[in-house]
Amino acid sequence: MRYLAIVSAAALAMGLAACSNETEQKTEAAADAAGDDIEENVDTAGQVVDNAMEDVEAGVDKAAKDLDAEADKAGDKIEKEWDEAKAEAKEEAQ
């Protein structure tokens, strides 16, 4: 009976060790997979941020060009009105 108890305890210990090893391997595999997922998500997030920054840069460039064009139009209008006012003043002076 004592021998049976010792053999049973040994078999139980070996079963737990095997189960523990399998659990450890599964845990490591799950951790590796989670790490890969995190790395992929970080890469994707980085790409999204890069794309957003490129869009912002393009928008700022367009706004600057539009502002420059509007400033040119305003300058042309002021110059034209100035020339007209000078011509009118010259006519009145004669």
Summary of the structure (lengths in Angstrom):
residues: 94
radius of gyration: 40.1
end to end distance: 137.0
largest distance: 137.0
contacts: 181
relative contact order: 0.04
helix: 98%
strand: 0%
